[in-house]
Amino acid sequence: MYIYNVTLSIDKSIHKEWLKWIQEHIPEVLATGKFTSAKLTQVLVEEDMGGITYSVQYTAKSREDLDSYYNEDAARLRGGGVQKFADKMLAFRTELRVVNEFFSNELKN
């Protein structure tokens, strides 16, 4: 399993508009069929740059699904946010491979 993580720093002047937009954008990304789920989280550590920071974590079953997203959908879906929010939003992306998952109910024997 893979996690495609997008970390975004959002200027306070567009925060409300961006938050509305991202909650419409995430279902569009999921509609590609390349991801099984997504989480929108707010980063609670204040950054020196100011603004408000979020992380969107998309879960893909395989490397092939993630590569298909890059090849078939990423440019189109990224473009909307870039055009809409231009220099008021900074994003960087990371990929994570899940090595193991642990659940609290499994620890209770």
Contacts in CASP RR format, 6 or more apart in sequence:
PFRMAT RR
TARGET T0000
AUTHOR 0000-0000-0000
METHOD contacts of the structure
MODEL  1
MYIYNVTLSIDKSIHKEWLKWIQEHIPEVLATGKFTSAKLTQVLVEEDMG
GITYSVQYTAKSREDLDSYYNEDAARLRGGGVQKFADKMLAFRTELRVVN
EFFSNELKN
1 59 0 8 1.000
1 60 0 8 1.000
1 61 0 8 1.000
1 62 0 8 1.000
1 97 0 8 1.000
1 98 0 8 1.000
2 59 0 8 1.000
2 60 0 8 1.000
2 61 0 8 1.000
2 62 0 8 1.000
2 63 0 8 1.000
2 65 0 8 1.000
2 66 0 8 1.000
2 95 0 8 1.000
2 96 0 8 1.000
2 97 0 8 1.000
2 98 0 8 1.000
3 57 0 8 1.000
3 58 0 8 1.000
3 59 0 8 1.000
3 60 0 8 1.000
3 95 0 8 1.000
3 96 0 8 1.000
3 97 0 8 1.000
3 98 0 8 1.000
4 35 0 8 1.000
4 57 0 8 1.000
4 58 0 8 1.000
4 60 0 8 1.000
4 66 0 8 1.000
4 69 0 8 1.000
4 93 0 8 1.000
4 95 0 8 1.000
5 55 0 8 1.000
5 56 0 8 1.000
5 57 0 8 1.000
5 58 0 8 1.000
5 93 0 8 1.000
5 94 0 8 1.000
5 95 0 8 1.000
5 96 0 8 1.000
6 55 0 8 1.000
6 56 0 8 1.000
6 58 0 8 1.000
6 91 0 8 1.000
6 92 0 8 1.000
6 93 0 8 1.000
7 43 0 8 1.000
7 53 0 8 1.000
7 54 0 8 1.000
7 55 0 8 1.000
7 91 0 8 1.000
7 92 0 8 1.000
7 93 0 8 1.000
7 94 0 8 1.000
8 22 0 8 1.000
8 53 0 8 1.000
8 54 0 8 1.000
8 55 0 8 1.000
8 56 0 8 1.000
8 89 0 8 1.000
8 90 0 8 1.000
8 91 0 8 1.000
9 47 0 8 1.000
9 49 0 8 1.000
9 50 0 8 1.000
9 51 0 8 1.000
9 52 0 8 1.000
9 53 0 8 1.000
9 89 0 8 1.000
9 90 0 8 1.000
9 91 0 8 1.000
10 18 0 8 1.000
10 19 0 8 1.000
10 51 0 8 1.000
10 52 0 8 1.000
10 53 0 8 1.000
10 54 0 8 1.000
10 85 0 8 1.000
10 88 0 8 1.000
10 89 0 8 1.000
11 51 0 8 1.000
11 88 0 8 1.000
11 89 0 8 1.000
12 50 0 8 1.000
12 51 0 8 1.000
12 52 0 8 1.000
13 88 0 8 1.000
14 85 0 8 1.000
14 88 0 8 1.000
14 89 0 8 1.000
15 51 0 8 1.000
15 52 0 8 1.000
18 85 0 8 1.000
18 88 0 8 1.000
18 89 0 8 1.000
21 81 0 8 1.000
21 84 0 8 1.000
21 85 0 8 1.000
22 40 0 8 1.000
22 54 0 8 1.000
22 56 0 8 1.000
23 40 0 8 1.000
25 77 0 8 1.000
25 80 0 8 1.000
25 81 0 8 1.000
26 38 0 8 1.000
26 40 0 8 1.000
26 56 0 8 1.000
28 77 0 8 1.000
29 35 0 8 1.000
29 38 0 8 1.000
29 58 0 8 1.000
29 69 0 8 1.000
29 73 0 8 1.000
29 77 0 8 1.000
30 37 0 8 1.000
30 38 0 8 1.000
30 58 0 8 1.000
32 69 0 8 1.000
32 72 0 8 1.000
32 73 0 8 1.000
32 77 0 8 1.000
33 65 0 8 1.000
34 60 0 8 1.000
34 65 0 8 1.000
34 66 0 8 1.000
34 68 0 8 1.000
34 69 0 8 1.000
34 72 0 8 1.000
34 73 0 8 1.000
35 58 0 8 1.000
35 59 0 8 1.000
35 60 0 8 1.000
35 65 0 8 1.000
35 69 0 8 1.000
36 59 0 8 1.000
36 60 0 8 1.000
36 61 0 8 1.000
37 58 0 8 1.000
37 59 0 8 1.000
38 56 0 8 1.000
38 57 0 8 1.000
38 58 0 8 1.000
38 59 0 8 1.000
39 55 0 8 1.000
39 56 0 8 1.000
39 57 0 8 1.000
40 54 0 8 1.000
40 55 0 8 1.000
40 56 0 8 1.000
41 54 0 8 1.000
41 55 0 8 1.000
41 56 0 8 1.000
41 57 0 8 1.000
42 52 0 8 1.000
42 53 0 8 1.000
42 54 0 8 1.000
42 55 0 8 1.000
43 53 0 8 1.000
43 54 0 8 1.000
43 55 0 8 1.000
45 53 0 8 1.000
47 53 0 8 1.000
49 90 0 8 1.000
60 66 0 8 1.000
60 69 0 8 1.000
66 95 0 8 1.000
81 89 0 8 1.000
82 89 0 8 1.000
END
